Amino acid sequence: MSSVERGSMTWQEELASLVGDSGVQYSSVAGGVVEDRAAPAEGNEADLSGRLAGEGYRTYEECIVPEESLKDQLKGFFMASVEMMQDFARGCKDVMQQSLAGMEDSYMVKWFRRPLAIVSRRLRFLNDYLPEDRDPVHSWLVIICVLLLMLPALYVDCGHKEPVQLPKVLHMYPPSASVIHLPDGRAMAYHEQGVSAERARFTMISAHSFLSSRLAGIPGIKESLLDEFGVRFVTYDLPGFGESEPHSSRNLNSSAHDMLHLANALGVRDKFWVLGYSGGGIHAWAVVRYVPDRIAGVAMFAPLMNPYDSSMTNDEKKKLWEKLTTKKKFMFFLAKRLPSLLPYFYRQSFLSGMQVQLEKWLSSTLGKKDKALTEGNIFKEYWERNVAESIRQKDPKPFVEEAVLQVSNWGFRLADLQVRKKHGGQNLLQWLKSIYTKADGEWTGFLGPIHIWQGMDDRVIPPPMTEFTSRMIPRATVHRLLGEGHFSYYCFCDDCHKQILSTLFGTPQGPLSRISQEDELLRLSSSQEMPDESHLQENSSD
């Protein structure tokens, strides 16, 4: 046969040429092999190929085994794994048996054999409580293991489990504030305590802190104490808080003049005291900066300062930020860099309308005295009422504005409140001349008393903030309260309130009578302490 002919052979012919006629034929029945009943002794290749591919026999394509399904593969893998685990367990058992075969003669067994025998003999009575078909050795091992697992579970489940408080909805009370209208048409809600305007010996006005309202004031202060000192105490809602209408573009300058307009509308003719607590301190400082001629004195309680103030030294920054909690730092960062994200966090917490724990809202770990005070029912009732009034309008914008004001440029520095001589000229030569001349010049800054109270265990407004403030205003009197926190000295403490008023106003003299009112008016007119209208308009234009 030539190469050309071989090249044209089919696979059946090639197989026939290789195998030849062996006399064995493969049946179409699977697995069956039968002999050829009449296989010729001689045959050509065509006959063999015909038999291979003829009727009753399988071709190559027909003999392909179908692929195994994924289910069968997983089943086989699982069965094989089980068999391997069984073999591994038998091997471990054999190893243990061989290892323990000679343990009876070991040193450790001889050492513990007698004590174990005594203990076993004394505890043998426990076997009477086991079923008759149970081996004591096996049963007590299982019981001991279960007991060891049960005791930690009981300890974790019952030992330190605190009662779960179901969240409750904040109750909104009907509107109850007194209202005045400011020159720009906005309504401002306010609240009065103490003596009337005609009998007031001292008038004190306070701006509330973040997440608070006009109802805060000095929490728990008694009317009888205010009457004893002759104090008229006025608190008001910041724009957008409580029942006050929002301001389209408020800043600390507008905040200061809001307080001034409130004083004028309420008939406060003489100078008044300003009080700032926590975040409300920035509004108190603003009044002292922009209308110092109307301020008689300043009372600050743990006042907030700008944590990004450029006047802080590196050491002051380090001490301050070390005292702040992680969440407090994060909220300051958002207010400074990404204030558009603040509404989301506010809606998830206090603006959700659900009452949550005070400690969670403040994002701080309260000190011992603060925690003891805030857990009382009296403080909880006050806090819920105050917070509900604060979020009455359910608008996050005023809270975002307040947070941004705290960490932004205030428009002035605390050092600007320090008393200093004002130069009379506009050029450098006149300014130098005003410094070195001995003639009396015009003084700028605030001339009245400034008192700052700071709890040394305050973890909401840490003491480094007050230390920085005292450095910027050296003439301020700082009262450092050892062991006191953010709330313990300021809220619901009768003795503390009396100490505060005594420090500010001296010996209590009661409210003014008619005669004393006339004397007071004569004294004011003679000393000309009241600034004229042109001066007030000049301050308002600032």
C-alpha positions as CSV (number, residue, x, y, z in Angstrom):
1,M,0.0,0.0,0.0
2,S,1.3,3.4,-0.9
3,S,1.7,6.4,1.3
4,V,-1.1,8.1,-0.6
5,E,-3.5,5.3,0.1
6,R,-2.5,5.2,3.7
7,G,-3.1,8.8,4.1
8,S,-6.7,8.4,3.0
9,M,-7.5,5.5,5.4
10,T,-10.2,6.0,7.9
11,W,-9.7,5.4,11.6
12,Q,-11.6,2.1,11.4
13,E,-9.3,0.9,8.7
14,E,-6.2,1.9,10.6
15,L,-7.5,0.1,13.7
16,A,-8.2,-3.0,11.7
17,S,-4.8,-2.9,10.3
18,L,-3.2,-2.7,13.7
19,V,-5.4,-5.2,15.5
20,G,-6.1,-7.6,12.8
21,D,-8.7,-10.3,13.2
22,S,-8.3,-11.5,16.8
23,G,-11.5,-13.4,16.8
24,V,-12.9,-11.2,19.7
25,Q,-15.8,-8.8,19.1
26,Y,-17.2,-6.3,21.5
27,S,-20.9,-6.5,22.0
28,S,-23.2,-3.5,22.1
29,V,-24.1,-4.6,25.6
30,A,-22.2,-2.5,28.1
31,G,-19.4,-4.4,29.7
32,G,-20.2,-7.6,27.7
33,V,-17.5,-9.4,25.7
34,V,-18.6,-12.3,23.4
35,E,-16.7,-14.5,21.0
36,D,-17.3,-14.4,17.3
37,R,-19.3,-17.5,16.4
38,A,-18.2,-17.7,12.8
39,A,-15.1,-15.7,12.5
40,P,-13.3,-16.5,9.2
41,A,-9.8,-17.5,9.3
42,E,-9.0,-15.0,6.8
43,G,-10.6,-11.7,6.1
44,N,-9.7,-8.4,4.6
45,E,-9.6,-5.1,6.3
46,A,-12.9,-3.9,4.9
47,D,-14.7,-6.8,6.6
48,L,-13.1,-6.0,10.0
49,S,-13.8,-2.4,9.7
50,G,-17.3,-3.1,8.8
51,R,-17.7,-5.3,11.9
52,L,-16.2,-2.6,14.0
53,A,-18.6,0.0,12.8
54,G,-21.5,-2.2,11.8
55,E,-24.8,-2.7,13.4
56,G,-24.8,-3.8,16.9
57,Y,-21.5,-2.3,17.8
58,R,-20.6,1.1,19.4
59,T,-18.6,3.7,17.7
60,Y,-16.0,5.8,19.5
61,E,-18.3,8.8,19.9
62,E,-21.0,6.6,21.4
63,C,-18.7,5.2,24.1
64,I,-18.0,8.6,25.7
65,V,-18.8,8.5,29.5
66,P,-21.1,11.3,30.5
67,E,-19.7,14.0,32.9
68,E,-20.4,13.7,36.6
69,S,-22.8,16.4,38.0
70,L,-21.8,18.9,40.7
71,K,-24.2,17.3,43.2
72,D,-22.5,13.9,42.7
73,Q,-19.0,15.5,43.1
74,L,-20.0,17.2,46.4
75,K,-21.6,14.0,47.6
76,G,-18.4,12.1,46.8
77,F,-16.2,14.7,48.5
78,F,-18.4,14.7,51.6
79,M,-18.3,10.9,51.9
80,A,-14.5,10.9,51.4
81,S,-14.1,13.6,54.1
82,V,-16.2,11.6,56.6
83,E,-14.1,8.5,55.9
84,M,-10.9,10.4,56.4
85,M,-12.1,11.8,59.7
86,Q,-13.1,8.4,60.9
87,D,-9.7,7.0,60.1
88,F,-8.1,10.0,61.8
89,A,-10.1,9.5,65.0
90,R,-9.2,5.8,65.0
91,G,-5.6,6.7,64.7
92,C,-5.8,9.2,67.6
93,K,-7.5,6.6,69.7
94,D,-4.8,4.0,69.0
95,V,-2.1,6.5,69.8
96,M,-3.8,7.4,73.1
97,Q,-4.2,3.7,74.0
98,Q,-0.5,3.0,73.3
99,S,0.6,6.0,75.2
100,L,-1.4,5.1,78.3
101,A,-0.5,1.5,78.2
102,G,2.4,1.9,80.6
103,M,1.1,4.8,82.7
104,E,0.4,2.6,85.8
105,D,4.1,2.4,86.6
106,S,4.9,6.1,85.9
107,Y,6.0,8.5,88.6
108,M,3.0,10.9,88.3
109,V,0.5,8.1,88.6
110,K,2.2,6.7,91.7
111,W,2.3,10.2,93.2
112,F,-1.5,11.0,92.7
113,R,-2.8,7.5,93.0
114,R,-3.4,7.5,96.7
115,P,-4.9,11.1,97.0
116,L,-7.2,10.3,94.1
117,A,-8.3,7.0,95.7
118,I,-9.2,8.9,98.9
119,V,-11.2,11.5,97.0
120,S,-12.9,8.9,94.9
121,R,-13.8,6.9,98.0
122,R,-15.4,9.9,99.7
123,L,-17.3,11.0,96.6
124,R,-18.5,7.5,95.8
125,F,-21.9,8.2,97.3
126,L,-22.6,10.5,94.4
127,N,-22.8,7.5,92.1
128,D,-26.0,6.5,93.7
129,Y,-27.7,9.4,91.8
130,L,-26.6,8.1,88.4
131,P,-28.7,5.6,86.4
132,E,-27.6,2.0,86.7
133,D,-26.5,1.7,83.1
134,R,-24.1,4.6,83.3
135,D,-20.4,4.4,83.9
136,P,-19.5,6.8,86.8
137,V,-16.2,7.8,85.2
138,H,-17.7,8.8,81.9
139,S,-20.8,10.4,83.4
140,W,-18.9,12.6,85.9
141,L,-16.5,13.8,83.3
142,V,-19.4,14.9,81.2
143,I,-21.0,16.6,84.1
144,I,-17.8,18.5,85.1
145,C,-17.3,19.7,81.6
146,V,-20.9,21.0,81.3
147,L,-20.5,22.7,84.7
148,L,-17.3,24.5,83.6
149,L,-19.1,25.8,80.5
150,M,-22.2,26.7,82.4
151,L,-20.6,28.9,85.1
152,P,-19.0,31.4,82.7
153,A,-22.2,31.6,80.7
154,L,-24.2,32.4,83.9
155,Y,-21.6,35.0,85.0
156,V,-21.7,36.8,81.6
157,D,-25.5,36.6,81.4
158,C,-26.4,37.7,84.9
159,G,-23.3,39.3,86.5
160,H,-23.0,42.6,84.6
161,K,-26.2,43.0,82.7
162,E,-27.7,46.5,82.9
163,P,-31.4,47.1,82.6
164,V,-32.4,48.1,79.0
165,Q,-34.3,51.3,78.8
166,L,-36.8,51.6,76.0
167,P,-36.5,54.8,74.0
168,K,-39.4,57.2,74.5
169,V,-40.7,60.0,72.4
170,L,-40.0,63.6,73.6
171,H,-43.1,65.3,74.8
172,M,-43.7,68.7,73.2
173,Y,-45.4,71.2,75.5
174,P,-47.7,74.0,74.2
175,P,-45.9,77.4,73.5
176,S,-45.5,79.4,76.7
177,A,-42.8,82.0,76.0
178,S,-43.1,85.7,76.2
179,V,-42.1,87.3,72.9
180,I,-40.6,90.6,71.7
181,H,-40.0,91.7,68.1
182,L,-36.5,92.8,67.1
183,P,-35.8,95.7,64.7
184,D,-35.6,93.4,61.8
185,G,-39.0,91.9,62.5
186,R,-37.9,88.6,64.0
187,A,-39.7,87.3,67.1
188,M,-37.5,86.5,70.1
189,A,-38.8,84.3,72.9
190,Y,-37.7,85.0,76.5
191,H,-38.3,83.9,80.1
192,E,-38.1,86.0,83.3
193,Q,-37.3,84.9,86.9
194,G,-36.8,86.8,90.1
195,V,-38.0,90.3,91.0
196,S,-39.9,92.7,88.7
197,A,-38.2,95.3,86.6
198,E,-39.2,98.1,89.0
199,R,-37.7,96.4,92.0
200,A,-34.6,94.9,90.4
201,R,-31.4,95.8,92.0
202,F,-29.4,93.8,89.5
203,T,-30.4,92.5,86.1
204,M,-28.8,89.4,84.6
205,I,-29.3,88.2,81.0
206,S,-28.1,84.7,79.9
207,A,-27.8,83.0,76.5
208,H,-28.2,79.3,76.6
209,S,-25.7,76.6,75.4
210,F,-25.9,74.1,72.6
211,L,-29.0,71.8,72.7
212,S,-30.6,74.0,75.3
213,S,-33.2,76.7,75.5
214,R,-34.5,79.7,77.5
215,L,-35.8,77.2,80.1
216,A,-32.3,76.3,81.2
217,G,-31.1,79.5,83.0
218,I,-29.5,78.4,86.2
219,P,-31.2,75.0,86.7
220,G,-32.9,74.7,90.1
221,I,-32.3,78.3,91.3
222,K,-35.0,79.3,93.7
223,E,-37.1,82.4,93.4
224,S,-36.6,83.2,97.0
225,L,-32.8,83.4,96.5
226,L,-33.2,85.8,93.5
227,D,-35.6,87.9,95.6
228,E,-33.1,87.9,98.5
229,F,-30.4,89.5,96.2
230,G,-32.9,91.6,94.2
231,V,-32.0,89.9,90.9
232,R,-34.0,90.0,87.8
233,F,-32.9,87.0,85.7
234,V,-33.8,86.9,82.0
235,T,-33.1,84.1,79.6
236,Y,-34.0,83.9,75.9
237,D,-33.9,81.5,72.9
238,L,-31.2,81.9,70.3
239,P,-32.4,82.3,66.7
240,G,-34.0,79.1,65.5
241,F,-34.1,77.5,69.0
242,G,-37.3,77.1,71.0
243,E,-39.8,79.7,70.0
244,S,-37.4,82.3,68.5
245,E,-37.5,82.8,64.8
246,P,-34.3,81.9,62.8
247,H,-31.8,84.5,61.5
248,S,-30.9,84.3,57.9
249,S,-27.2,85.1,58.4
250,R,-26.4,85.3,62.1
251,N,-22.9,85.8,63.6
252,L,-21.6,86.8,67.0
253,N,-22.0,90.5,66.2
254,S,-25.7,90.1,65.5
255,S,-26.0,87.8,68.6
256,A,-24.6,90.6,70.8
257,H,-27.1,93.2,69.5
258,D,-30.0,90.7,69.8
259,M,-29.2,90.7,73.5
260,L,-28.9,94.4,73.6
261,H,-32.3,94.9,71.9
262,L,-33.8,92.5,74.4
263,A,-32.5,94.5,77.3
264,N,-33.9,97.7,75.8
265,A,-37.3,96.2,75.1
266,L,-37.6,94.9,78.6
267,G,-36.9,98.4,80.1
268,V,-33.3,97.7,81.4
269,R,-32.1,101.3,81.7
270,D,-28.9,100.7,83.6
271,K,-26.0,98.3,83.0
272,F,-26.8,94.6,83.2
273,W,-24.8,91.5,84.1
274,V,-24.3,88.8,81.4
275,L,-24.0,85.1,82.2
276,G,-22.6,82.4,79.9
277,Y,-22.6,78.7,80.6
278,S,-20.8,76.1,78.4
279,G,-21.5,76.9,74.8
280,G,-23.5,80.0,75.7
281,G,-20.2,81.6,76.7
282,I,-19.4,82.6,73.1
283,H,-22.5,84.9,73.1
284,A,-21.6,86.4,76.4
285,W,-18.1,87.2,75.2
286,A,-19.6,88.8,72.1
287,V,-21.7,91.2,74.2
288,V,-18.7,92.1,76.2
289,R,-16.8,92.8,73.0
290,Y,-19.4,94.7,71.0
291,V,-21.4,96.6,73.7
292,P,-19.1,96.8,76.7
293,D,-20.6,100.1,77.9
294,R,-23.9,98.4,78.8
295,I,-22.3,95.5,80.7
296,A,-21.9,95.7,84.5
297,G,-20.1,92.4,84.9
298,V,-19.5,88.9,83.5
299,A,-20.2,85.5,85.1
300,M,-18.9,82.5,83.1
301,F,-19.3,78.8,84.0
302,A,-17.0,76.4,82.1
303,P,-17.1,78.7,79.0
304,L,-16.4,77.1,75.6
305,M,-13.5,78.5,73.6
306,N,-12.6,77.9,70.0
307,P,-10.4,74.8,69.9
308,Y,-8.8,76.0,66.7
309,D,-7.9,79.4,68.1
310,S,-4.6,80.6,66.5
311,S,-3.6,82.3,69.8
312,M,-3.1,78.9,71.5
313,T,0.5,77.7,72.0
314,N,1.5,74.2,70.9
315,D,1.5,73.0,74.5
316,E,-2.0,74.4,75.1
317,K,-3.3,72.7,71.9
318,K,-1.8,69.4,73.0
319,K,-3.3,69.5,76.5
320,L,-6.7,70.5,75.2
321,W,-7.0,67.9,72.5
322,E,-5.8,65.1,74.8
323,K,-8.7,65.9,77.1
324,L,-11.4,65.8,74.4
325,T,-13.1,62.5,73.6
326,T,-12.8,60.9,70.2
327,K,-16.4,61.7,69.2
328,K,-16.0,65.3,70.4
329,K,-12.9,65.7,68.2
330,F,-14.8,64.2,65.3
331,M,-17.7,66.6,65.7
332,F,-15.4,69.6,66.0
333,F,-13.7,68.4,62.8
334,L,-17.0,68.1,60.9
335,A,-18.1,71.6,62.1
336,K,-14.7,73.0,60.9
337,R,-14.2,71.1,57.7
338,L,-17.5,69.4,56.6
339,P,-20.5,71.1,58.2
340,S,-22.8,69.8,55.5
341,L,-22.6,66.3,57.2
342,L,-23.7,67.6,60.6
343,P,-27.5,67.4,59.8
344,Y,-27.2,63.7,59.3
345,F,-25.7,63.1,62.7
346,Y,-28.2,65.4,64.4
347,R,-31.2,63.7,62.8
348,Q,-29.9,60.4,64.0
349,S,-29.6,61.6,67.6
350,F,-31.5,64.4,69.3
351,L,-33.5,65.5,66.2
352,S,-35.0,62.0,65.9
353,G,-37.6,63.0,68.5
354,M,-36.6,60.1,70.7
355,Q,-35.2,60.6,74.2
356,V,-31.8,59.0,74.6
357,Q,-29.3,59.0,77.4
358,L,-27.6,62.3,78.4
359,E,-24.2,60.7,78.4
360,K,-24.7,59.6,74.7
361,W,-25.7,63.1,73.6
362,L,-22.8,64.7,75.3
363,S,-20.4,62.1,73.9
364,S,-18.5,62.3,77.2
365,T,-17.7,60.2,80.2
366,L,-19.2,62.1,83.1
367,G,-17.4,62.4,86.4
368,K,-18.6,61.0,89.7
369,K,-20.6,64.0,90.8
370,D,-22.0,64.7,87.4
371,K,-23.1,61.1,87.0
372,A,-24.8,61.1,90.4
373,L,-26.6,64.3,89.6
374,T,-27.8,63.3,86.1
375,E,-29.1,60.0,87.2
376,G,-31.6,61.7,89.6
377,N,-35.3,62.1,88.5
378,I,-35.2,65.9,89.1
379,F,-32.4,66.4,86.6
380,K,-33.9,64.0,84.1
381,E,-37.3,65.8,84.1
382,Y,-35.5,69.2,83.7
383,W,-33.3,67.9,80.9
384,E,-36.1,66.3,78.9
385,R,-38.2,69.5,79.1
386,N,-35.3,71.7,78.1
387,V,-34.2,69.5,75.2
388,A,-37.7,69.1,73.9
389,E,-38.1,72.9,73.9
390,S,-34.7,73.3,72.2
391,I,-35.7,71.1,69.2
392,R,-39.3,72.4,68.9
393,Q,-38.8,73.6,65.3
394,K,-37.1,70.3,64.3
395,D,-34.7,72.2,62.0
396,P,-31.0,71.2,62.0
397,K,-29.9,74.5,60.5
398,P,-29.7,76.5,63.8
399,F,-27.7,73.7,65.4
400,V,-25.3,73.6,62.5
401,E,-24.9,77.4,62.6
402,E,-24.2,77.2,66.4
403,A,-21.6,74.4,65.9
404,V,-19.9,76.4,63.1
405,L,-19.8,79.5,65.2
406,Q,-18.0,77.7,68.0
407,V,-15.0,76.6,65.8
408,S,-14.9,79.6,63.3
409,N,-13.3,83.0,63.5
410,W,-15.4,84.9,66.1
411,G,-14.6,88.3,64.6
412,F,-12.5,89.1,67.7
413,R,-10.0,87.6,70.1
414,L,-10.4,87.1,73.8
415,A,-7.3,89.4,74.2
416,D,-9.4,92.2,72.7
417,L,-11.4,92.2,75.9
418,Q,-8.4,93.2,77.9
419,V,-8.3,96.8,79.1
420,R,-5.8,98.9,77.1
421,K,-5.3,102.5,76.0
422,K,-6.7,103.3,72.6
423,H,-4.4,105.4,70.3
424,G,-5.9,108.6,69.1
425,G,-4.5,108.8,65.6
426,Q,-4.7,107.0,62.3
427,N,-1.0,107.0,61.3
428,L,2.0,105.4,62.9
429,L,3.4,108.6,64.3
430,Q,0.3,109.6,66.1
431,W,0.0,106.1,67.5
432,L,3.5,106.2,68.9
433,K,2.9,109.6,70.3
434,S,-0.2,108.4,72.1
435,I,1.8,105.6,73.7
436,Y,4.6,107.7,75.1
437,T,2.5,110.7,76.2
438,K,1.5,110.9,79.8
439,A,-1.8,112.5,79.1
440,D,-4.9,110.5,79.9
441,G,-6.3,108.8,76.8
442,E,-9.3,106.8,75.9
443,W,-9.4,103.3,77.2
444,T,-10.8,100.3,75.3
445,G,-11.8,96.9,76.4
446,F,-14.1,95.8,79.3
447,L,-13.5,97.6,82.6
448,G,-16.0,95.6,84.8
449,P,-15.4,92.4,86.8
450,I,-15.1,89.0,85.1
451,H,-15.6,85.8,87.1
452,I,-15.1,82.3,85.7
453,W,-16.0,79.1,87.5
454,Q,-14.4,75.8,86.2
455,G,-14.9,72.3,87.6
456,M,-11.6,70.5,87.6
457,D,-13.4,67.2,87.0
458,D,-15.3,68.6,84.0
459,R,-15.1,66.3,81.1
460,V,-17.5,68.1,78.8
461,I,-15.6,71.5,78.7
462,P,-12.1,70.4,80.0
463,P,-10.1,72.7,82.3
464,P,-7.4,73.5,79.6
465,M,-10.1,75.7,77.9
466,T,-10.4,77.9,81.0
467,E,-6.6,78.0,81.4
468,F,-6.3,79.4,77.9
469,T,-9.0,82.0,78.6
470,S,-7.4,83.1,81.8
471,R,-4.1,83.6,80.0
472,M,-5.8,85.7,77.4
473,I,-7.7,87.8,80.0
474,P,-5.3,87.9,83.0
475,R,-7.6,90.2,85.1
476,A,-10.4,87.6,85.1
477,T,-11.0,85.9,88.5
478,V,-11.0,82.2,88.0
479,H,-12.7,79.9,90.6
480,R,-11.3,76.4,90.3
481,L,-13.7,73.9,91.8
482,L,-11.9,70.7,92.9
483,G,-14.0,67.6,92.4
484,E,-16.8,69.4,90.5
485,G,-17.9,68.5,87.0
486,H,-19.8,70.2,84.3
487,F,-23.2,70.1,86.0
488,S,-22.6,69.4,89.7
489,Y,-21.9,72.9,90.8
490,Y,-24.1,74.8,88.4
491,C,-27.3,72.7,88.5
492,F,-29.7,72.0,91.4
493,C,-27.3,73.1,94.2
494,D,-28.8,75.7,96.6
495,D,-25.5,76.3,98.4
496,C,-23.6,76.7,95.2
497,H,-26.2,79.2,93.8
498,K,-25.9,81.3,97.0
499,Q,-22.1,81.3,96.7
500,I,-22.4,82.5,93.1
501,L,-24.7,85.4,93.8
502,S,-22.7,86.4,96.9
503,T,-19.5,86.5,94.8
504,L,-21.2,88.6,92.1
505,F,-23.3,90.9,94.2
506,G,-21.9,90.9,97.7
507,T,-24.2,90.9,100.7
508,P,-27.8,90.4,99.8
509,Q,-29.8,93.6,100.2
510,G,-33.2,92.5,98.8
511,P,-35.1,94.2,96.0
512,L,-35.3,98.0,95.6
513,S,-38.0,100.0,97.4
514,R,-39.4,103.3,96.0
515,I,-37.0,105.5,97.9
516,S,-34.0,103.4,96.9
517,Q,-35.2,103.5,93.3
518,E,-35.2,107.3,93.3
519,D,-31.8,107.4,94.9
520,E,-30.5,105.0,92.3
521,L,-31.9,107.1,89.4
522,L,-30.3,110.2,90.9
523,R,-27.0,108.4,91.2
524,L,-27.1,107.2,87.6
525,S,-28.0,110.7,86.3
526,S,-25.3,112.4,88.3
527,S,-22.5,110.0,87.3
528,Q,-23.8,109.8,83.7
529,E,-23.2,106.1,83.4
530,M,-25.8,105.7,80.8
531,P,-24.4,106.1,77.2
532,D,-26.2,108.4,74.9
533,E,-28.3,107.2,71.9
534,S,-25.6,108.2,69.4
535,H,-23.1,106.0,71.1
536,L,-25.5,103.1,71.1
537,Q,-26.2,103.6,67.4
538,E,-22.4,103.6,66.8
539,N,-22.0,100.3,68.6
540,S,-25.0,98.8,66.8
541,S,-23.5,99.8,63.4
542,D,-20.4,97.8,64.3
